[in-house]
Amino acid sequence: MATSGFVLFLLTGFSVAVLSVLFVSHPANSQNSNQNGLSSSSSTLSHSAYGSITETVWPKLEFSWRLVLATVIGFLGSACGTVGGVGGGGIFVPMLTLIVGFDTKSAAALSKCMIMGASASSVWYNLGVRHPTKEVPIIDYDLALLFQPMLMLGITLGVALSVVFPYWLITVLIIILFLGTSSRSFFKGIQMWKEETVLKKEMTNRQGAHVVNSRGELLIDTEYEPLLPREEKTQMQIVCFNLRWKRTLVLLLVWVFFLVLQIIKNDVEACSAWYWVLFCLQFPIALVVFGYESVKLYIEHKKRVRMGNTESICEASIGWTATHIAFCSLCGILGGIVGGLLGSGGGFILGPLLLEIGVIPQVASATATFVMTFSSSLSVVEFYLLNRFPIPYALYLTSVSILAGFWGQFLVRKLITFLGRASIIVFILSGVIFLSALTMGVVGIETSIKMIRNHEFMGFLGFCSSQ
């Protein structure tokens, strides 16, 4: 399936789902307006990014089979999610609600804590890993600067839409998106597996040669001697080489700017003049950083084409034309919106997208988790200021995710080296997204059925009245 066809599938599915709200919310039955108004009001009071929510439920942190099961699922979800670069929010939220017993609003906040912990530990591990093919950082800072501002802007829009969108619509959109991205990633993994099989056969006939793909890029971490021996570096030298302070500082400044705006906006009356001023101030900073990086990539691409240099400025193998840049902008915002609706870090879009534009799996995973560290930590700080989660549970689950993120990266790297197949990362990514589609879909459908039986309002809610 071509990229254009995949995008057309998502846009068509989203459009049909959104337009269907107009028919579902239309008072076709003969219920009176007062009953509809009551349902709408109760839905407004209990609505959030996950639909109807009753009261805040915070179970005590005590040893039980529920805690053990949640720990195991959280560990495996964090390990696999960070390896695939998708976070794992689609697994954490149902686990926290169905097994532990949290209300969905608190579960979404705790999910962000787990994503932040797993992403941060994965970034720390990846800083000590050398790029498998080049003398460049394992984290692609050009792509991070391109996607992080739009991702954070999308998260802000997603949180706003979560107040307006009915719960069943969010469920449908999540199922469409997750099934589409998981199937796309799965076919990408099969393609890479076949390519690796051919290259491994060629390698057996040419011992000592590199395993490369059609673009001349190494696909796996190997123990074979390179044609040109690489300079030996200590662990601290690798960390210093992988860490780019100036670009990290830019990303940190964007993070601080968004955080300050969110803190101030929470103390302002909803839909007031100052509220919309603060809301709109998020757009200039995101567009400035994105625009600067886009122009840089565009100019550098044109310069290399004129000089006949086929090497890309970053890991992506696409040509940085205006169309491709606009496409990446759209995907970054879409990933953020999904993160705002779902309580994830936006990796369900960013991870598959990086693979789609030609980034090798190791770099895609490292870059996606790096970006998610900023987006998830922003939400965690905001949720903490709003007292959205219990501190003991947050510390415990974050600690579990930190360990899982580190060991997940370590074990999968060893497995890739042993089997000689980087496509394992792609299959893990596809599996996590598909599992998230199942869990979120089952929970969403069950909750939507209950809402229908209770005759709750199923249409769009008012933004200002739902704050």
Residue pairs with C-beta under 8 A, 6 or more apart in sequence:
1 9
1 184
1 187
3 356
6 180
6 184
7 327
9 180
10 176
10 177
10 180
13 176
13 180
14 173
14 176
17 169
17 172
17 173
17 176
18 169
20 169
21 166
21 169
21 458
21 459
21 460
22 459
24 166
24 168
24 458
24 459
25 166
25 457
25 458
25 459
25 460
26 459
27 33
27 36
31 455
35 455
36 457
39 454
39 455
39 456
39 457
40 457
40 461
42 456
43 52
43 166
43 451
43 456
43 457
43 461
44 461
44 462
44 465
44 466
46 52
46 53
46 54
47 53
47 163
47 167
47 461
47 466
48 104
48 105
48 108
48 162
48 163
49 104
49 105
49 108
49 158
49 159
49 162
49 170
49 340
49 341
49 342
49 343
50 93
50 104
50 105
50 107
50 108
50 162
50 167
50 170
50 343
51 104
51 166
51 167
51 168
51 170
51 171
51 444
51 447
51 448
51 451
52 167
52 447
52 451
52 456
53 103
53 104
53 105
54 103
55 103
56 103
56 105
56 106
57 101
57 102
57 103
57 106
58 102
58 106
58 389
58 390
58 393
59 66
59 100
59 101
59 102
59 393
61 67
61 390
61 392
61 393
61 396
66 99
66 100
66 101
67 100
69 99
70 95
70 96
70 99
70 100
70 397
71 400
73 91
73 95
73 99
74 92
74 95
74 114
74 397
74 400
74 401
74 404
75 400
75 401
75 403
75 404
76 404
77 88
77 91
77 92
77 95
77 114
77 404
77 432
78 88
78 114
78 115
78 117
78 118
78 400
78 401
78 404
78 405
78 408
79 118
79 404
79 405
79 407
79 408
79 411
80 88
80 408
80 428
80 431
80 432
81 87
81 88
81 91
81 115
81 118
81 347
81 432
82 88
82 118
82 119
82 121
82 122
82 365
82 369
82 404
82 405
82 408
82 409
83 122
83 365
83 408
83 409
83 412
83 425
83 428
83 429
84 347
84 351
84 365
84 425
84 426
84 428
84 429
84 430
84 431
84 432
84 433
85 347
85 350
85 351
85 354
85 364
85 365
85 366
85 367
85 368
85 369
85 372
85 429
86 344
86 347
86 348
86 351
86 368
86 429
86 432
86 433
86 436
87 115
87 118
87 119
87 344
87 345
87 346
87 347
87 348
87 372
87 376
88 114
88 115
88 118
88 344
88 432
88 436
89 108
89 111
89 112
89 115
89 339
89 342
89 343
89 344
89 345
89 348
89 436
90 174
90 178
90 342
90 344
90 348
90 432
90 433
90 435
90 436
90 437
90 439
90 440
91 432
91 435
91 436
91 439
92 107
92 110
92 111
92 114
92 115
92 343
93 104
93 107
93 108
93 111
93 342
93 343
93 440
94 439
94 440
94 442
94 443
95 439
96 102
96 106
96 107
96 110
96 111
97 103
97 104
97 107
97 443
98 443
100 107
102 110
105 388
106 388
106 389
106 390
107 343
108 342
108 343
109 343
109 379
109 380
109 383
109 388
109 389
110 389
110 393
110 394
110 397
111 343
111 344
112 343
112 345
112 376
112 379
112 380
112 383
113 380
113 383
113 389
113 394
113 397
113 398
113 401
114 397
114 398
114 400
114 401
115 344
115 345
115 372
115 376
115 401
116 345
116 373
116 376
116 377
116 380
116 398
116 401
117 397
117 398
117 399
117 400
117 401
117 402
117 405
118 369
118 401
118 402
118 404
118 405
118 408
119 345
119 369
119 370
119 372
119 373
119 376
119 405
120 373
120 377
120 402
120 405
121 401
121 402
121 403
121 404
121 405
121 406
122 365
122 366
122 369
122 405
122 406
122 408
122 409
123 139
123 366
123 369
123 370
123 373
124 406
125 405
125 406
125 409
125 410
126 138
126 139
126 242
126 365
126 366
126 369
126 370
126 409
127 138
127 139
127 238
127 239
127 242
127 243
128 235
128 238
128 239
128 242
129 138
129 238
129 242
129 362
129 366
129 413
130 138
130 230
130 233
130 238
131 137
131 138
131 362
131 363
132 218
132 220
132 221
132 222
132 360
132 362
132 422
133 217
133 218
133 360
135 230
137 241
137 242
137 243
137 244
138 242
138 362
138 363
138 366
139 242
139 244
139 363
139 366
139 367
139 370
140 314
140 315
140 316
140 359
140 363
140 366
140 367
141 244
141 247
141 248
142 293
142 296
142 297
142 313
142 314
143 314
143 315
143 316
143 354
143 359
143 367
144 247
144 251
144 367
144 370
144 371
145 247
145 250
145 251
145 289
145 292
145 293
146 290
146 293
146 294
146 297
146 328
146 332
147 328
147 332
147 335
147 350
147 371
148 251
148 254
148 289
148 371
148 374
148 375
149 254
149 285
149 286
149 287
149 289
149 290
149 332
150 286
150 290
150 328
150 329
150 332
150 333
150 336
151 332
151 333
151 335
151 336
151 339
151 346
151 350
151 371
151 375
152 254
152 255
152 258
152 282
152 286
152 336
152 374
152 375
152 378
153 282
153 283
153 286
153 333
153 336
154 332
154 333
154 334
154 335
154 336
154 337
154 338
154 339
154 340
154 346
155 336
155 337
155 339
155 340
155 346
155 375
155 378
155 379
156 258
156 262
156 279
156 282
156 336
156 340
157 333
157 336
157 337
157 340
158 336
158 337
158 338
158 339
158 340
158 341
158 342
159 340
160 279
160 340
160 463
161 337
161 340
161 341
162 170
162 340
162 341
163 461
163 463
163 466
163 467
164 460
164 461
164 462
164 463
164 466
165 173
165 341
165 460
165 461
166 457
166 458
166 459
166 460
166 461
167 444
167 447
167 448
167 451
168 444
168 448
168 451
168 458
170 341
170 342
170 444
171 440
171 441
171 444
171 445
171 447
171 448
173 338
173 341
174 338
174 341
174 342
174 437
174 440
174 441
174 444
175 437
175 440
175 441
175 444
177 338
177 348
177 349
178 348
178 433
178 434
178 436
178 437
178 440
178 441
179 434
179 437
181 348
181 349
181 352
181 433
182 430
182 431
182 433
182 434
182 437
183 430
184 352
184 356
185 351
185 352
185 355
185 426
185 429
185 430
185 433
186 426
186 427
186 430
186 434
188 352
188 355
188 356
188 426
188 430
189 423
189 426
189 427
189 429
189 430
192 219
192 361
192 422
192 423
192 426
193 421
193 423
195 213
195 214
195 219
196 211
196 219
196 220
196 420
196 421
196 422
196 423
199 211
199 212
199 213
199 219
200 211
200 420
202 209
203 209
203 211
207 224
208 224
208 225
208 227
209 224
209 227
210 218
210 222
210 224
210 226
210 227
211 218
211 219
211 220
211 222
211 224
211 420
212 218
212 219
213 219
215 317
215 358
217 317
217 360
218 360
219 360
219 422
219 423
220 416
220 417
220 420
220 421
220 422
221 362
221 413
221 416
221 417
221 422
222 417
222 420
223 417
233 241
250 289
251 374
252 374
254 285
254 286
254 289
254 374
255 374
255 377
255 378
257 285
258 282
258 285
258 378
259 378
259 381
259 382
261 278
261 281
261 282
262 378
262 382
263 382
263 385
264 278
265 275
265 278
265 279
266 382
266 385
266 386
268 274
268 275
268 278
269 275
270 464
270 467
271 463
271 464
271 467
290 329
290 332
294 320
294 325
294 329
296 313
297 313
297 314
297 320
297 325
298 320
298 321
298 322
298 325
300 313
300 320
301 312
301 313
301 319
301 320
301 321
304 310
304 311
304 312
304 313
305 319
313 320
315 354
315 358
315 359
315 360
315 363
315 364
315 367
316 354
316 357
316 358
316 359
317 357
317 358
317 359
318 324
318 357
318 358
324 357
328 353
328 357
331 349
331 350
331 353
332 349
332 350
334 349
335 346
335 347
335 348
335 349
335 350
335 353
336 346
336 375
338 344
338 346
338 348
338 349
339 345
339 346
339 347
339 348
339 375
342 348
342 440
345 371
345 372
345 375
345 376
346 371
346 372
346 375
347 368
347 369
347 371
347 372
348 433
348 436
350 368
350 371
350 372
351 364
351 365
351 368
351 429
352 429
352 433
354 363
354 364
354 367
354 368
355 361
355 364
355 426
355 429
359 367
360 422
361 422
361 423
361 425
361 426
362 416
362 422
362 425
364 425
365 409
365 425
369 405
383 389
412 424
412 425
412 428
415 424
416 422
416 424
416 425
451 458
452 458
